[in-house]
Amino acid sequence: MLLAATALPFLWQLLTSFKPEADLLRLPPFLPERWSIENYATVLVHPGLSLALLNSTGICLIATLLALGVGALAAYPLARLPLRGRGLWLAGILGASLLPVIALVSPLYLGIRLLGLRDTWLALIVPYLALSLPLTVWLLTAFLREVPREVEEAARLDGCSRFGILWRILLPLAAPGLFSTGVIVFVFNWNEFLLALTFTATDASRTVPVALALFPGIHEIPWGDLAAASIVVSLPPLALILGFHRWVIRGLTLGVLGRR
């Protein structure tokens, strides 16, 4: 049931994207009587969507890498050092991730406008980094905790610094968790809509969710073009998940087991 609920909307969009305009509102048949790539031809030459794909890729990639770097530095003491109140710190981090984004839009907008960052990549990179850090720290803490302490103690006896232990030993050993966290954060940022709509004004910085919402339609909604566009913008995160699915599953499994 869960697979059907997830796959059916995607399948509907996929079939709709291959239907010519005359067959879009004709049911039955469910399958296109005549398969057409006209919608994809229209979408792929649309400059706004191509630029939105570039913007989303760059913004999400930078925000994800920064989140992994900062999150690893924050997760290391929570996972490996004798820190007092570790449970309270983790609870506070988890609680921060539960704040509704709508409550943060106004203060973030005022700050971004004051700094002159509106309609730039930084206007989205900084909020995406802040919003994804709680989840990143929470997951990486669980992954780093699973590395045997004997490995760290041996490295310290060899004179390795704490940063060297984190960079050269812990992160490579926790690579599945690092990859799974990165994929989750990237997809989360890729699908974000509210902040992207509020903090961007032109095609120069709009991301794919906003570009889809503003896809042109003069007298009617171009359902075929929208379906094709939604399939195109779904390919990068889908390829990322499929390409690293073993790492993601392994990492999430380690994270769940590590919390028991």
C-alpha positions in Angstrom: 0.0 0.0 0.0 2.8 2.4 0.9 4.6 1.6 -2.4 1.4 2.1 -4.4 0.7 5.4 -2.7 4.2 6.6 -3.4 4.5 5.3 -7.0 1.1 6.0 -8.4 1.4 9.8 -8.5 4.8 9.6 -10.1 3.5 7.0 -12.6 0.5 9.3 -13.4 2.9 12.3 -14.0 5.1 10.1 -16.2 2.3 9.0 -18.4 0.8 12.5 -18.6 4.1 13.8 -19.7 4.0 11.6 -22.8 0.5 12.5 -23.8 -0.2 15.0 -26.5 -2.3 18.0 -25.5 -5.5 16.7 -27.1 -5.4 13.5 -24.9 -4.6 15.1 -21.6 -8.2 15.3 -20.3 -9.5 12.2 -22.0 -10.1 9.2 -19.7 -10.1 6.4 -20.5 -7.6 5.3 -21.7 -5.1 5.6 -18.9 -2.2 5.0 -21.2 -1.5 7.5 -24.0 -2.9 6.5 -27.4 -0.1 8.3 -29.1 3.2 8.7 -27.3 4.7 12.1 -27.7 7.9 13.9 -26.5 6.5 17.3 -27.4 6.1 18.3 -23.7 9.8 17.4 -23.0 10.9 19.4 -26.1 9.1 22.4 -24.7 10.4 22.0 -21.2 14.1 21.4 -22.1 14.4 24.6 -24.1 12.7 26.7 -21.4 15.5 28.9 -20.1 13.8 29.5 -16.7 13.7 25.8 -15.9 17.3 25.1 -17.0 18.5 27.9 -14.8 16.4 26.7 -11.9 18.1 23.3 -12.2 21.5 24.9 -12.1 20.5 27.0 -9.1 19.0 24.1 -7.2 22.0 21.9 -7.8 24.5 24.6 -6.7 22.6 25.8 -3.7 21.7 22.4 -2.4 25.2 21.0 -3.0 26.9 23.9 -1.1 24.4 23.8 1.7 24.7 20.0 2.1 28.5 20.1 2.2 28.6 22.9 4.7 26.0 21.0 6.8 28.1 17.9 6.8 31.2 19.8 7.7 29.7 21.8 10.5 27.5 18.9 11.7 30.5 16.6 11.9 32.4 19.1 14.1 29.3 19.4 16.4 28.6 15.7 16.4 32.1 14.6 17.4 32.0 15.9 21.1 28.4 14.7 21.5 29.4 11.2 20.4 33.0 10.7 21.6 33.7 13.1 24.5 32.5 12.8 28.2 30.1 15.7 27.8 27.8 16.6 30.7 24.1 16.8 29.8 24.6 15.0 26.4 20.9 13.9 26.5 19.8 17.5 27.0 21.9 18.8 24.2 20.6 16.1 21.8 17.0 16.9 22.9 17.5 20.6 22.3 19.0 19.9 18.9 16.0 17.6 18.0 13.6 20.2 19.4 15.1 22.9 17.2 14.3 20.8 14.1 10.7 20.8 15.1 10.2 24.5 14.8 7.8 25.4 11.9 9.5 27.1 9.0 6.7 29.5 8.6 7.6 31.0 12.0 11.1 31.8 10.8 10.2 33.4 7.5 9.7 37.0 8.7 12.8 37.4 10.8 14.9 35.6 8.2 13.5 37.8 5.4 14.2 41.0 7.4 17.8 39.9 8.0 18.4 38.9 4.4 17.0 42.2 3.1 19.1 44.2 5.6 22.2 42.4 4.4 21.3 42.9 0.8 21.3 39.2 0.1 17.8 38.8 -1.3 17.6 37.1 -4.7 21.1 35.5 -4.3 22.3 32.0 -3.6 23.4 33.0 -0.1 19.8 34.0 0.7 19.0 30.3 0.5 22.3 28.6 1.4 22.4 30.1 4.9 18.8 29.2 5.9 19.1 25.7 4.4 22.3 25.2 6.4 20.7 26.3 9.6 17.5 24.2 9.0 19.4 21.1 8.1 22.0 21.2 10.9 19.8 19.7 13.7 19.0 16.6 11.6 22.6 16.4 10.4 24.1 16.6 14.0 21.5 14.1 15.3 22.3 11.5 12.6 26.1 11.9 12.6 26.1 11.7 16.4 24.6 8.2 16.1 26.9 7.1 13.4 30.1 8.4 15.1 29.1 6.7 18.3 29.2 3.3 16.6 33.0 3.5 15.8 34.9 1.4 18.3 36.7 3.5 20.9 39.8 1.3 20.7 40.5 2.8 17.2 40.4 6.3 18.6 42.6 5.5 21.6 45.2 3.9 19.3 45.3 7.0 17.2 45.7 9.2 20.3 48.6 7.1 21.4 50.2 7.7 18.0 50.0 11.4 18.6 47.0 12.2 16.4 45.1 15.3 17.3 41.3 15.3 17.9 40.7 16.9 14.5 43.0 14.4 12.9 41.1 11.6 14.5 37.8 13.0 13.3 39.1 13.7 9.7 41.4 10.7 9.1 39.7 7.9 11.1 36.1 8.5 12.3 34.6 10.1 9.2 36.1 7.4 6.8 34.8 4.7 9.1 31.4 6.4 9.3 31.3 6.9 5.5 27.9 5.1 5.1 26.3 7.4 7.7 27.9 10.4 6.1 26.6 9.5 2.7 23.1 8.7 3.9 22.9 12.0 5.9 24.2 13.9 2.9 21.6 12.4 0.6 18.7 13.1 3.0 19.8 16.7 3.5 20.3 17.3 -0.2 16.8 16.0 -1.1 15.3 18.0 1.8 16.8 21.2 0.5 16.0 20.3 -3.1 12.2 20.1 -2.3 12.0 23.2 -0.1 9.5 25.7 -1.4 8.5 28.4 1.1 11.9 30.0 1.7 12.8 29.7 -2.0 9.6 31.5 -3.0 10.1 34.2 -0.4 13.8 35.0 -0.8 14.0 34.9 -4.6 12.6 37.3 -7.1 14.1 36.5 -10.5 15.2 33.5 -12.5 18.8 34.3 -11.4 18.3 32.5 -8.1 14.9 30.6 -8.3 15.0 26.9 -7.5 13.0 24.2 -9.2 10.0 24.1 -6.9 9.5 27.8 -7.5 10.1 27.5 -11.2 7.5 24.7 -11.4 4.9 26.8 -9.4 5.5 29.8 -11.8 5.6 27.7 -15.0 4.0 29.9 -17.7 0.4 29.4 -18.7 -1.4 32.3 -20.3 -5.0 31.1 -20.9 -4.9 27.6 -19.4 -2.6 25.4 -17.2 -0.1 23.5 -19.4 -0.6 20.1 -17.7 1.6 18.2 -20.1 4.5 20.7 -19.8 4.1 20.7 -16.0 4.2 16.9 -15.9 7.3 16.8 -18.1 9.0 19.5 -16.0 8.2 17.6 -12.8 9.8 14.4 -14.2 12.9 16.3 -15.3 13.4 18.0 -12.0 12.9 14.7 -10.1 15.7 13.0 -12.0 18.7 14.5 -10.1 17.6 13.5 -6.6 16.2 10.2 -7.9 19.6 9.4 -9.5 21.4 10.4 -6.3 19.2 8.0 -4.2 19.4 5.2 -6.7 23.2 5.6 -7.1 23.9 5.5 -3.4 20.9 3.5 -2.2 23.1 0.8 -0.7 25.1 3.4 1.3 21.8 5.1 2.4 20.2 1.9 3.6 23.4 0.8 5.3 23.9 4.1 6.9 20.3 4.5 8.1 20.4 0.9 9.5 23.5 1.7 11.4 21.9 4.9 12.7 18.8 3.0 14.0 20.8 0.3 15.6 23.1 2.9 17.2 20.1 4.5 18.9 19.1 1.3 20.7 
